[in-house]
Structure formats: C-alpha cells, structure tokens
Amino acid sequence: MSSPEWWLKKLLTSILLILGYVIVTRTLDNIIVHFHDLLKKHRPISSPLSSSYATIFQRVIRWALGLLLLVLILRAWGADVSFLWTAFVGMLTVIGVGLLATWTMASNVTARFFIWFWQPARLGQRIEIFPENLCGRVIEENLMFTEVRQDDGQIFVIPNNLLFQRVIRRTPDNVREDGK
C-alpha cells in the first residue's frame, strides 16, 4: 500500500491545482470584464455590446480550464488519462461533421426559398451555368437540389446554394430553342 507521504503529496498537489484554477479563472474574469467595458466605451451608443457575449466567453473559459484541472488532478493521482484526448478529438470530429452536414442542408433549404422568391431559374426554363458551361432545361426543383436536363438527355443535379455562387444565363420564356 502507499505511504502517508504519498497521499499527502497527492492531496497537496490537488489543492494547489484547485487554488491555481481559482486564481486563474478570477484573473481571466477580471480581464474579460475590463476588456468588455473598454469595448463598450469605444462602440457607438446605437449598437451597445451585449454583456451576454462576455458571460458566454467566461463560461467557455471556465469549462475548458475546469476540464484541464480535472485531467491534471487525475494525472497527479496516477490515473491514465490518454483515453480522454482520444475521446475529446473523436467528439469534436463527430460534432464538426454534424455541423457541416446541418449547415449544408440548411443552406440548400434556405436557398430554395430565395430561388422561389427571386426566381433566377424557373421550372421549364432553359439555363446555362458558368464557368462550368452546363446548359439545359430545369426539370425538377426540390428543397435540396435543382435538376437540369441537357440537350443530350443527361441530367445534372445542382445543390440549391450553388445557384447563388455561379453566374446563370437564362433564356427568356418567349424565345424558342432555335433562337427565333
């Protein structure tokens, strides 16, 4: 079994780490509040800086430092914490992929409503997309994609948000396919 000195050393290390956490978080809180006040003085009165941003920033820093404190205390007591890094990176990866997928879907759905409102291309209209030089007739519109049939019968599917990132030439409805 371990000696009393070992326990005392681990306990003292833990107490010092907790004391360091308290000192660092209070210091950072004061810096954040001071910086927030400084920013408020230099911003126009018509757009005051919300104090909720400072509060959110303080909470994020406290959580991050708290997790670091937990890891340091566990290491001080001899626990293997290498799995925490792997779990943390894995969670960030899953969150990142989820946010990317959600952003892509939300941007396509939002773009569909803007397309419906401004109508850069309508169902049945002939369009050409630059710089890819894709041209054809719009045959399908849904929340995620717009389908265009080329003259050779092939269909290409365009994400709706891409219609706002490319130049589109459209043939007016009163002009026939042969240009007359």
C-alpha positions, 0 to 999 in steps of 0.5 A: 500500500502507499505511504502517508507521504504519498497521499499527502503529496497527492492531496497537496498537489490537488489543492494547489491545482484547485487554488491555481484554477481559482486564481486563474479563472478570477484573473481571466474574469477580471480581464474579460470584464475590463476588456468588455467595458473598454469595448463598450466605451469605444462602440457607438451608443446605437449598437451597445455590446451585449454583456451576454457575449462576455458571460458566454466567453467566461463560461467557455473559459471556465469549462475548458480550464475546469476540464484541464484541472480535472485531467491534471488532478487525475494525472497527479493521482496516477490515473491514465488519462490518454483515453480522454484526448482520444475521446475529446478529438473523436467528439469534436470530429463527430460534432464538426461533421454534424455541423457541416452536414446541418449547415449544408442542408440548411443552406440548400433549404434556405436557398430554395426559398430565395430561388422561389422568391427571386426566381433566377431559374424557373421550372421549364426554363432553359439555363446555362451555368458558368464557368462550368458551361452546363446548359439545359432545361430545369426539370425538377426543383426540390428543397435540396437540389435543382435538376437540369436536363441537357440537350443530350438527355443527361441530367445534372443535379445542382445543390440549391446554394450553388445557384447563388455562387455561379453566374446563370444565363437564362433564356427568356420564356418567349424565345424558342430553342432555335433562337427565333 
